Amino acid sequence: MAKLLQALPKCLPADWHIANKMQCVSTESQKSSSERVTAESQRLVDETEKTTQKTQSDVNKKIEQRLEEIKFWKQELDDKLEQIVNETEVLLTFKTRLEKALESCKEPLVIAQQCLLNRERRVGIDLVHDEVEQELVKEAEVLQGVIALLERTLEQTNEQIRLNRSAKYKLEMDLRDKFTALMIDDYCASLTNNTPDIRYANNVVKIEANSVSLEDWIDFSNVNIEKADKQRNSSLALRALIDCILSQTVNDVRKQFEIVNVAFRNRVKEVKDAKHKLETLLAMVMDETASQEKNIAALEKAITDKEGPAQVAQTRLEARTHRPNVELCCDTVQYRLISEVQEITNNIQRLKDTLAQAEAQLKGLSRRQLSLEEEIQVKENTLYIDEVLCMQMRESVSINSF
């Protein structure tokens, strides 16, 4: 117990002074370090404040610039949308014109086809593919061609309207997205450090996987505008084409209709005059037939006459192939014999070609003779069909502008 109550050892005065001095030194060092941290902190606070303000100001400018950019493209899209909408409305009126034009072509086509059917009732040689029938067939073909052209143009117009509406849809979708982006960025531009609803958001410092580059963003709207321009230009060109087609087709139909009427009048006059001329024409045909038969006989004889010279020349050539050794040379005789064979062969072919033409002419003359002989007996029937049935029916047709 006595040991436990023993006093602790005492320090020396020198140790006491040293300890006090160390406390002063440590305190001064800690104070200096703290002052440096305080100064650095103040500098850092000032620096970060300036950086933050500068960055935020730059972001605000960027947002303003972005807003202007979106507004620019939105205005471009609005303009193109208005243009394509107006163009589509005008194109719809042209579609109506095409439909009316198609309808107006039906009656003339029915009458032209009925005239062709009536003229099938001609008998004998008068059932001929004359000028009237040619022009009637042409008229039917013109009307069918016009109808086919108008139908194709109508299909093209419907397709162009579809393309216009597709371009319009893409512009509207782009505009809708632009409007949404404009509202969002406009909201972002209105935010300040004192705005009540600002907050921290999780996982926002990233690039979205489905985001696009600025170039792609510009290209997207640019492509939509270019497509709208392309379709509008195509629509303008189509309208010009439709105008041209409608104008040209009505002129073609009118022109051909009048040509057919003139052909009918001429044909009626021709039929009335034909009875007085048939005997003379028949005699002329018969004389020409006899002349052509003599010509054919002369051509056949000329061909037969060439067989002897041809055989002589070829026999000589064959004989000269048996010349021995060096005598088998290509002399002037050999060349001339070859030339002679070729010449005779060409002449025979020319005669045969001419004979074929003469025989064709003879067949034509025979058909014409038969036509003239039969035509005398069927003129009254032809006049009734052309003058009474067809021409009176055609008087009811009226070709109006499309």
C-alpha positions as CSV (number, residue, x, y, z in Angstrom):
1,M,0.0,0.0,0.0
2,A,2.9,2.2,0.7
3,K,4.3,1.6,-2.8
4,L,1.0,2.5,-4.4
5,L,1.0,5.9,-2.7
6,Q,4.5,6.6,-3.8
7,A,4.7,10.0,-5.7
8,L,5.3,10.2,-9.5
9,P,8.7,11.3,-10.7
10,K,9.0,15.0,-11.4
11,C,10.2,16.6,-14.7
12,L,13.2,18.8,-14.8
13,P,12.8,22.6,-15.5
14,A,14.5,22.2,-18.8
15,D,12.0,19.7,-19.9
16,W,9.2,22.0,-18.9
17,H,10.6,24.9,-21.0
18,I,11.2,22.6,-24.0
19,A,7.6,21.3,-23.8
20,N,6.2,24.8,-23.7
21,K,8.3,25.9,-26.6
22,M,7.1,22.9,-28.7
23,Q,3.5,23.7,-28.0
24,C,4.1,27.2,-29.4
25,V,5.9,25.9,-32.4
26,S,3.1,23.3,-33.2
27,T,0.4,25.9,-32.7
28,E,2.0,28.4,-35.1
29,S,2.6,25.7,-37.7
30,Q,-1.1,24.5,-37.4
31,K,-2.3,28.1,-37.7
32,S,-0.1,28.7,-40.8
33,S,-1.4,25.5,-42.4
34,S,-5.0,26.5,-41.6
35,E,-4.5,29.9,-43.0
36,R,-3.1,28.5,-46.3
37,V,-6.1,26.1,-46.6
38,T,-8.5,29.0,-46.0
39,A,-6.8,31.1,-48.6
40,E,-6.8,28.2,-51.1
41,S,-10.4,27.5,-50.3
42,Q,-11.4,31.1,-51.0
43,R,-9.4,31.1,-54.3
44,L,-11.1,27.8,-55.2
45,V,-14.5,29.2,-54.4
46,D,-13.9,32.3,-56.5
47,E,-12.5,30.2,-59.4
48,T,-15.4,27.7,-59.4
49,E,-17.9,30.5,-59.2
50,K,-16.4,32.2,-62.2
51,T,-16.2,28.9,-64.1
52,T,-19.7,27.9,-63.2
53,Q,-21.1,31.3,-64.2
54,K,-19.1,31.3,-67.4
55,T,-20.2,27.7,-68.3
56,Q,-23.8,28.4,-67.4
57,S,-23.7,31.5,-69.6
58,D,-22.2,29.6,-72.4
59,V,-24.9,26.9,-72.0
60,N,-27.6,29.6,-72.0
61,K,-26.1,31.0,-75.3
62,K,-26.0,27.5,-76.8
63,I,-29.6,26.9,-75.8
64,E,-30.6,30.3,-77.4
65,Q,-28.7,29.4,-80.5
66,R,-30.3,26.0,-80.6
67,L,-33.7,27.6,-80.2
68,E,-33.0,29.8,-83.2
69,E,-31.8,26.8,-85.2
70,I,-35.0,24.8,-84.4
71,K,-37.1,27.8,-85.2
72,F,-35.3,28.2,-88.5
73,W,-35.9,24.6,-89.5
74,K,-39.5,24.7,-88.2
75,Q,-40.2,27.7,-90.4
76,E,-38.7,25.9,-93.4
77,L,-40.8,22.9,-92.7
78,D,-43.9,25.1,-92.2
79,D,-43.3,26.7,-95.6
80,K,-42.8,23.4,-97.4
81,L,-45.9,22.0,-95.7
82,E,-48.0,24.9,-96.8
83,Q,-46.6,24.5,-100.4
84,I,-47.2,20.8,-100.6
85,V,-50.8,21.1,-99.1
86,N,-51.7,23.8,-101.6
87,E,-50.1,21.9,-104.5
88,T,-52.1,18.7,-103.5
89,E,-55.3,20.7,-103.5
90,V,-54.7,22.0,-107.0
91,L,-53.7,18.6,-108.2
92,L,-57.0,17.2,-106.9
93,T,-58.8,19.6,-109.2
94,F,-56.7,18.3,-112.1
95,K,-57.7,14.8,-111.1
96,T,-61.4,15.8,-111.4
97,R,-60.7,17.2,-114.9
98,L,-59.1,13.9,-115.9
99,E,-62.1,11.9,-114.6
100,K,-64.5,14.2,-116.6
101,A,-62.3,13.8,-119.7
102,L,-62.4,10.0,-119.3
103,E,-66.2,10.1,-119.1
104,S,-66.6,12.3,-122.1
105,C,-64.6,10.0,-124.3
106,K,-66.9,7.0,-123.9
107,E,-69.8,8.2,-126.2
108,P,-67.6,9.0,-129.2
109,L,-65.9,5.6,-128.8
110,V,-69.2,3.8,-128.7
111,I,-70.4,5.6,-131.8
112,A,-67.1,4.9,-133.7
113,Q,-67.3,1.2,-132.8
114,Q,-71.0,1.1,-133.8
115,C,-70.1,2.7,-137.2
116,L,-67.5,-0.1,-137.6
117,L,-70.1,-2.7,-136.8
118,N,-72.6,-1.1,-139.2
119,R,-70.1,-1.2,-142.0
120,E,-69.5,-4.9,-141.4
121,R,-72.9,-5.3,-142.9
122,R,-71.6,-4.2,-146.3
123,V,-71.7,-7.0,-148.8
124,G,-69.3,-8.3,-151.4
125,I,-66.3,-6.2,-152.4
126,D,-67.8,-3.2,-150.6
127,L,-66.8,-4.9,-147.3
128,V,-63.4,-3.3,-147.9
129,H,-60.9,-1.7,-145.6
130,D,-61.4,1.7,-147.3
131,E,-60.4,5.2,-146.1
132,V,-63.5,5.5,-144.0
133,E,-62.8,2.3,-142.2
134,Q,-59.2,3.2,-141.8
135,E,-60.1,6.5,-140.3
136,L,-62.8,4.9,-138.2
137,V,-60.4,2.3,-136.8
138,K,-57.9,5.2,-136.3
139,E,-60.6,7.2,-134.5
140,A,-61.4,4.2,-132.3
141,E,-57.7,3.7,-131.7
142,V,-57.2,7.4,-130.9
143,L,-60.1,7.3,-128.5
144,Q,-58.8,4.1,-126.9
145,G,-55.3,5.6,-126.8
146,V,-56.7,8.8,-125.2
147,I,-58.7,6.7,-122.7
148,A,-55.6,4.6,-121.9
149,L,-53.4,7.7,-121.6
150,L,-56.0,9.4,-119.4
151,E,-56.2,6.3,-117.2
152,R,-52.5,6.1,-116.9
153,T,-52.3,9.8,-116.2
154,L,-55.0,9.4,-113.6
155,E,-53.1,6.6,-112.0
156,Q,-50.0,8.7,-112.1
157,T,-52.0,11.6,-110.5
158,N,-53.3,9.3,-107.8
159,E,-49.8,8.1,-107.1
160,Q,-48.5,11.7,-107.1
161,I,-51.3,12.7,-104.6
162,R,-50.2,9.7,-102.4
163,L,-46.6,10.8,-102.6
164,N,-47.6,14.4,-101.8
165,R,-49.5,13.2,-98.8
166,S,-46.6,11.0,-97.7
167,A,-44.3,14.0,-97.9
168,K,-46.9,16.1,-96.1
169,Y,-47.1,13.4,-93.3
170,K,-43.3,13.3,-92.9
171,L,-43.2,17.1,-92.7
172,E,-46.0,17.1,-90.1
173,M,-44.2,14.4,-88.0
174,D,-41.0,16.4,-88.2
175,L,-42.8,19.6,-87.3
176,R,-44.5,17.9,-84.4
177,D,-41.1,16.8,-83.1
178,K,-39.6,20.2,-83.7
179,F,-42.4,21.8,-81.8
180,T,-41.8,19.4,-78.8
181,A,-38.1,20.0,-78.9
182,L,-38.7,23.8,-79.1
183,M,-41.0,23.6,-76.0
184,I,-38.4,21.6,-74.1
185,D,-35.5,23.8,-75.0
186,D,-37.6,26.9,-74.4
187,Y,-38.3,25.5,-70.9
188,C,-34.6,24.9,-70.4
189,A,-33.8,28.4,-71.4
190,S,-36.3,29.8,-68.8
191,L,-34.6,27.9,-66.0
192,T,-32.4,29.9,-63.5
193,N,-30.6,29.1,-60.3
194,N,-33.6,30.4,-58.4
195,T,-36.3,28.5,-60.3
196,P,-38.4,26.6,-57.8
197,D,-38.7,23.3,-59.7
198,I,-35.0,22.7,-60.4
199,R,-33.8,19.4,-58.9
200,Y,-31.1,16.7,-59.0
201,A,-31.8,14.0,-61.6
202,N,-30.2,10.5,-61.6
203,N,-28.3,9.1,-64.6
204,V,-28.7,12.1,-66.8
205,V,-25.0,12.8,-67.5
206,K,-24.8,10.5,-70.6
207,I,-25.4,10.3,-74.3
208,E,-28.6,8.5,-75.1
209,A,-28.1,5.3,-77.2
210,N,-30.8,6.4,-79.7
211,S,-29.4,9.9,-80.1
212,V,-28.2,11.2,-83.4
213,S,-25.4,13.6,-84.4
214,L,-26.1,17.2,-85.3
215,E,-25.3,16.5,-88.9
216,D,-27.8,13.6,-89.0
217,W,-30.4,15.9,-87.3
218,I,-29.9,18.5,-90.0
219,D,-29.9,15.9,-92.8
220,F,-33.2,14.4,-91.5
221,S,-35.1,17.7,-91.9
222,N,-33.2,18.6,-95.0
223,V,-34.1,15.2,-96.6
224,N,-37.8,15.8,-95.7
225,I,-37.7,19.3,-97.2
226,E,-35.9,18.0,-100.3
227,K,-38.4,15.2,-100.7
228,A,-41.3,17.6,-100.3
229,D,-39.7,19.9,-102.9
230,K,-39.1,16.9,-105.2
231,Q,-42.7,15.8,-104.9
232,R,-44.0,19.4,-105.4
233,N,-41.8,19.8,-108.5
234,S,-43.0,16.5,-109.7
235,S,-46.6,17.6,-109.1
236,L,-46.1,20.9,-110.9
237,A,-44.6,19.0,-113.8
238,L,-47.5,16.5,-113.8
239,R,-50.0,19.3,-113.8
240,A,-48.3,20.9,-116.8
241,L,-48.3,17.5,-118.4
242,I,-52.0,17.0,-117.6
243,D,-52.8,20.4,-119.1
244,C,-50.8,19.5,-122.3
245,I,-52.4,16.0,-122.5
246,L,-56.0,17.4,-122.0
247,S,-55.4,20.1,-124.6
248,Q,-53.7,17.7,-127.1
249,T,-56.1,14.9,-126.7
250,V,-59.2,17.0,-127.3
251,N,-57.5,18.4,-130.4
252,D,-56.6,14.9,-131.6
253,V,-60.1,13.6,-131.0
254,R,-61.7,16.6,-132.7
255,K,-59.3,16.4,-135.6
256,Q,-59.8,12.7,-136.1
257,F,-63.6,13.1,-135.7
258,E,-63.6,15.6,-138.5
259,I,-61.3,13.5,-140.6
260,V,-63.7,10.6,-140.3
261,N,-66.7,12.9,-141.3
262,V,-64.8,14.1,-144.3
263,A,-63.8,10.6,-145.2
264,F,-67.5,9.6,-145.0
265,R,-68.5,12.4,-147.3
266,N,-65.8,11.6,-149.7
267,R,-66.6,8.0,-149.6
268,V,-70.3,8.5,-150.3
269,K,-69.4,10.7,-153.3
270,E,-66.8,8.2,-154.4
271,V,-69.4,5.3,-154.2
272,K,-71.9,7.4,-156.2
273,D,-69.3,8.0,-158.9
274,A,-67.9,4.5,-158.9
275,K,-70.6,2.9,-161.0
276,H,-69.7,5.0,-164.0
277,K,-66.0,4.3,-163.7
278,L,-65.8,0.6,-162.8
279,E,-65.9,-0.7,-166.4
280,T,-63.0,1.5,-167.4
281,L,-61.0,0.6,-164.3
282,L,-61.7,-3.1,-164.9
283,A,-60.4,-2.9,-168.4
284,M,-57.3,-1.1,-167.2
285,V,-56.7,-3.8,-164.6
286,M,-57.1,-6.6,-167.1
287,D,-54.7,-5.0,-169.6
288,E,-52.2,-4.5,-166.8
289,T,-52.7,-8.2,-165.7
290,A,-51.9,-9.4,-169.3
291,S,-48.8,-7.1,-169.4
292,Q,-47.6,-8.4,-166.0
293,E,-48.1,-12.0,-167.1
294,K,-45.9,-11.4,-170.1
295,N,-43.3,-9.7,-167.9
296,I,-43.3,-12.8,-165.6
297,A,-42.9,-15.1,-168.5
298,A,-39.9,-13.0,-169.8
299,L,-38.3,-13.1,-166.3
300,E,-38.7,-16.9,-166.1
301,K,-37.2,-17.3,-169.5
302,A,-34.3,-15.0,-168.5
303,I,-33.6,-17.1,-165.4
304,T,-33.7,-20.3,-167.5
305,D,-31.3,-18.8,-170.0
306,K,-28.7,-18.2,-167.3
307,E,-28.4,-21.9,-166.5
308,G,-26.1,-22.7,-169.5
309,P,-23.5,-20.0,-168.8
310,A,-23.5,-20.9,-165.1
311,Q,-22.9,-24.6,-165.8
312,V,-20.1,-23.8,-168.3
313,A,-18.3,-21.5,-165.9
314,Q,-18.5,-24.0,-163.0
315,T,-17.4,-26.9,-165.2
316,R,-14.4,-24.9,-166.3
317,L,-13.5,-24.2,-162.7
318,E,-13.9,-27.8,-161.7
319,A,-11.7,-28.9,-164.7
320,R,-8.9,-26.5,-163.8
321,T,-8.7,-28.0,-160.3
322,H,-7.0,-31.0,-161.9
323,R,-4.0,-29.0,-163.2
324,P,-0.8,-30.8,-162.0
325,N,1.8,-29.5,-159.5
326,V,2.9,-25.9,-160.1
327,E,0.4,-25.5,-162.9
328,L,-2.3,-25.3,-160.2
329,C,-1.8,-21.5,-159.9
330,C,-4.2,-18.7,-159.3
331,D,-3.9,-17.0,-162.7
332,T,-6.1,-14.4,-164.3
333,V,-8.3,-17.1,-165.9
334,Q,-9.0,-18.5,-162.4
335,Y,-9.9,-15.1,-161.0
336,R,-12.1,-14.3,-164.0
337,L,-13.9,-17.6,-163.9
338,I,-14.7,-17.1,-160.2
339,S,-15.9,-13.6,-160.9
340,E,-18.1,-14.9,-163.8
341,V,-19.8,-17.5,-161.5
342,Q,-20.5,-14.8,-158.9
343,E,-21.8,-12.4,-161.5
344,I,-24.2,-15.0,-163.0
345,T,-25.3,-16.1,-159.5
346,N,-26.1,-12.5,-158.5
347,N,-27.9,-11.8,-161.8
348,I,-30.1,-14.9,-161.3
349,Q,-30.9,-13.8,-157.8
350,R,-31.9,-10.3,-159.0
351,L,-34.1,-11.8,-161.6
352,K,-35.8,-14.1,-159.0
353,D,-36.3,-11.1,-156.7
354,T,-37.9,-9.2,-159.5
355,L,-40.0,-12.2,-160.5
356,A,-41.3,-12.4,-156.9
357,Q,-42.2,-8.8,-157.0
358,A,-44.0,-9.3,-160.4
359,E,-45.9,-12.3,-159.1
360,A,-47.0,-10.2,-156.0
361,Q,-48.2,-7.5,-158.4
362,L,-50.1,-10.0,-160.5
363,K,-51.9,-11.3,-157.4
364,G,-52.7,-7.8,-156.4
365,L,-54.1,-7.1,-159.9
366,S,-56.3,-10.2,-159.7
367,R,-57.7,-9.2,-156.4
368,R,-58.4,-5.7,-157.7
369,Q,-60.2,-7.2,-160.8
370,L,-62.5,-9.3,-158.5
371,S,-63.1,-6.2,-156.3
372,L,-64.2,-4.1,-159.3
373,E,-66.4,-6.8,-160.7
374,E,-68.3,-7.3,-157.4
375,E,-68.5,-3.7,-156.3
376,I,-71.0,-2.7,-159.0
377,Q,-73.7,-4.9,-157.4
378,V,-73.3,-3.6,-153.8
379,K,-73.2,0.2,-154.0
380,E,-76.7,0.9,-152.9
381,N,-76.2,-1.1,-149.7
382,T,-73.0,0.7,-149.0
383,L,-74.6,4.1,-149.5
384,Y,-77.4,3.2,-147.1
385,I,-74.9,2.1,-144.4
386,D,-72.5,5.1,-144.8
387,E,-74.9,7.9,-145.6
388,V,-78.0,7.0,-143.6
389,L,-76.9,4.9,-140.6
390,C,-73.4,6.1,-139.8
391,M,-73.4,9.8,-140.8
392,Q,-76.7,10.6,-139.2
393,M,-75.6,8.9,-136.0
394,R,-72.4,10.9,-135.9
395,E,-74.3,14.2,-136.0
396,S,-75.3,13.7,-132.3
397,V,-71.6,13.7,-131.1
398,S,-70.3,16.8,-129.5
399,I,-66.6,17.1,-128.6
400,N,-66.1,19.5,-125.7
401,S,-63.0,20.8,-124.1
402,F,-61.8,18.7,-121.2
